[in-house]
């Protein structure tokens, strides 16, 4: 099949909701982009184009492709195109569907035909076929149902009614009976109608599938106002109850109107039950109780809310419109019956019969050995784990996830159970490591206590030694200060001695002067002064000797004084150094004491953390 459903990997969050709502296995594939992001793509060959993933994707990552752009491009180039319009147009463009036709006419559309008339032909052909006693037949207006049976349940192909859908019946009628030569475009509520018009069994009668949603998008993109265009009615022959086909059970209502209770028609819609029922339907034996006709649709609310619509229509308004239309039609039952009689006379049923082609795809079967290996990859080792069926991966069952892993449709990382199991194993390993750590901590705790005790003793010894050194330094400082005082006293005594020497020199000088005077006087006295002269000479000699001694003492002091100054400076330096040493030792002691306290605090914290670990482990075990 062509790729109709697309995925934007950037917008896709990997929530797996598209897989969850998909009615078929293998239509989606999880792509792991990196360690933190994955996205889900369709597998075109397996996708039946039901459109549920597009509707349910809340991240706008899923979209679909139709022929809207090509349709308008061809109109603009001058190609002759007429449109056939699904009955659901009345409920999707409420009160303005004829204005829509005016808009399309303004863009170059030639004719506007109502598929409701083709639905009447389909009903007529169904009735004629069923009148021959056929039972267990499946309706086929829904292309998604046809896709499913052709690919997943080919055994049911013989039970698919061999009658064309209302769309193709309309095209056959227009081409063969009305001789319309234009290319035909289907204004459609359905994504999968493109599969039908591209099917070789429908003979290429329809060239475009233009969905309601993409048509609205085109109108909004080009700023067109539908209401501003003139109203253009359908050009087809007047239709009957075929306009009810767009609602759920519309085909059933048609058959029951014409056949009453003669035929049992079972109605089935929506992705939740339809495909499971079809699977079971294919297993019913020939003698099983079966309805004459299974009226089955993919979309839960019928074509009015099909996969190619905006899904924002007013449901009550849609039902009310069709309620009024049905009431009007039922008011003229004779015309409806006469329509079938006209078909009997003017139409050849063989023109409206069709064939189907088996397109059976892989069933994704597995051998027991392969299944076991896949479950083990998912870390599912017992039966309870294998039927958990949480659907977080998007798969309906754990068995489907195992199949997806084996067939490379999903990475094992998509399994939340596996993530949890890995987390449990990691937790268990961490617990084992913690047990080892706690055991080691318990063994080392006594060693730590001993180290702390020894460290405290050694620190105290260091502090005691520091205190002893501080005491000796203080004693040295005191003794140095005492010695400094003695030197100062000596210096003072020497200074006084020098003062006395100065006095002696002065007295000696005076004595010399007196001795000189006495010598002079003795000379004057002559013989009589001779003895006095001898005394004066001795006094002078004594004075000179005294002066010499005093001068020598002064010289000694002059040489001693700088030495004493140097000695005083040296003692001052010793005192300053001792004081600095004392302060440094004091600071060192304080630092050692502070460091010892900090070490003790940190060790206390370590011990506390060890205790907390033990308490936590005990609490975890209790939980």
Secondary structure, 3 states (H helix, E strand, C coil): CCCCEEECCCCCCCCCHHHHHCCCCCCEEEEECCCCCEEEEECCCCCCCCCHHHHHCCCCCEEECCCHHHHHHHHHCCCCEEEEECCCHHHHCCCCHHHHHHHHHHCCCCCEEEHHHHHHHHHHHHHHHHCCCCCCEECCCCHHHHHHHHHCCHHHHHHECCECCHHHHHHHHHHHHCCCCCEEEEEECCCCHHHHHHCHHHCCCCCEEEEHHHHHHHHHHCCCCHHHCCCCCCCCCCCCHHHHHHCCCHHHHHHHHHHCCCCCEEEEECCCCHHHHHHHHCCCCCCCCCCCEEEEECCCCCHHHCCCCCCCCCHHHHHHHHHHHHHHHHCCHHHHHHHHHHHHHHCCHHHHECCCCCCCCCCCCCCHHHHHHHHHHCCCCCHHHHCCCCCCCCCCCHHHHHHHHHCCCCCHHHCHHHHHHHHHHHHHHHHHHHHHHHHHHHHHHHHHHHHHHHHHHHHHHHHHHHHHHHHHHHHHHHHHHHHHHHHHHHHHHHHHHHHHHHHHHHHHHHHHHHHHHHHHHHHHHCCCCHHHHHHHHHHHHHHHHHHHHHHHHHHHHHHHHHHHHHHHHHHHHHHHHHHHHHHHHHHHHHHHHHHHHHHHHHHHHHHHHHHHHHHHHHHHHHC
